[in-house]
Amino acid sequence: MALLDLDHFKKVNDTYGHIAGDRVLHDIAEAFSHNKRTGIDFLFRYGGEEFAVISTSINISDMHAYILRLNHIIKELSIPIKDNVEINVTISAGICCVEKSSSIQDLIDKADKALYKAKDAGRDRVFVYAADGD
């Protein structure tokens, strides 16, 4: 599982308005949808500007590579929000595998912990949860 969060999304809403923020969320969700692996990845909005990815039948290094690819795709995406104005956003992500968790809630909590480590390290990063919390 991975949790992905748009970096500094509040600034998008504050600068350009909530309609622009909705456009950003829509375009990000569309990019995620077009880049999921059929039958493997299940992507959904988790809340606010957070998205979750649940993948089946892959190992943690494949998941890490996949989320890095999504990160790159989003970073390269220019989102038109009004006449002659396009914005770019980045994402931070945290990954945890089921083997490192004792329950679904524990899996979510550990992916969230890795996400916040990515944010604390400067954003626009992907961190994998490890037993020591890294």
N, C-alpha and C positions, 0 to 999 in steps of 0.2 A: 504494500500500500504506500501511496505517496500523497502528501498534502502539498498543494501549490498555492502560493499567495502572491497576488499582484503587489509589487513594491510601490510604496508611496501612492496608493490609489486615492487616498483622501485628498491629496494635492490635485489629482485630476478633477474630482468633483468640485473642489473649492475654486479651482482656476477656470474650468470650462463649464461647470454645471452638471446636474445629475443626468440630463439627457445625454450629454457626451459620455459620462461615466457608464450609462447603460449601453451605449454604442461600443465602448471599449470591452465591457463584459461580454456582449454579444459576439464581437469579432474574435475575442480570445477563445470563447467556447466553440465557435465555429472552427478555428484553427486546431484546437484540440480534437474535435470530432473528425476532421479531415485527416488527422495524423494518428488515429488510434489503429491498433492492429486488430483486425476483425476476429472476434471470438476469443481474444486474449485480454484486451483492455476495456475497462468500463470506466468512463469518465463522467463526472457529474459535479454540479455546483454544490459545494459543501455549506456555504453560508457567506454572505457579504461578498468579498472579493476572493474567497478561497474556493479551490476546486480539489476534488479527490480523484485519485486514480487507483483502481483496484485491478491488478493484473493476475492472471492465472498461468500456471505452467511455465513460469520463467524463474530464473535464479536472481539473486540480488544484484549481481554485476550486470545482467541484462536489463534489469529494471533501472539501475543507475544510468546506464548508457541511453536508455529510452527517455528518461526524464531530462538528461542533459540535451538530448536532441530536441525535445519540446522546448526547453529553455532557449536554445539557439533559434528555433523557429519563431518564438514569441519576440525575442530581441530584434529580429530582422523585420518584423511586421510593422508597417506604417498604417496607422488607423486614421482615416479621414473623419474629422469631427465637425468641421464647418468649412466654409469657403477658404481655400488655400491654407488650411491648418490641418496638419497631420501630427499625431503624436506617436511616440514609441514608448513601450513599457517593458519592464523586466519582471521576472518572477523569482521568488525564492522557493525552495522545495525541501521537504524532509521525507525520508523514506525509512520504512521499517518492514522487515519480513516477519511472517507469521511465526517462524522458529524462535524469534527473539521476544515473543509475547505470550502471555498466559490467557488472554481473552481478547475479544474484539475491542473492548474499551481500552485495554492495555496496548493493543496494536495502534489504535488511533492516538493515544496519549504519547507513545514513543515516536510516532511519525511527527506529531506536533512538536515534541521536544527537539527533534532533529531540524524541523522547519525553523524554530526560533534560534537555534544555533546558526543556521544559515543567515538569518536576518541579523543576528548579533555580529556576525563576521563581516558584514558590509552589504548584505543583500546580493541579488543576482547570482545565487549559488545554490548548489544541491548538496545536502548532507545526508549521509546514511547513519541511522542509529546503530550504535555498537553497545555491547554489554556495559562498557564503562561510561556510556552516555554520549560518546563522540559521534 
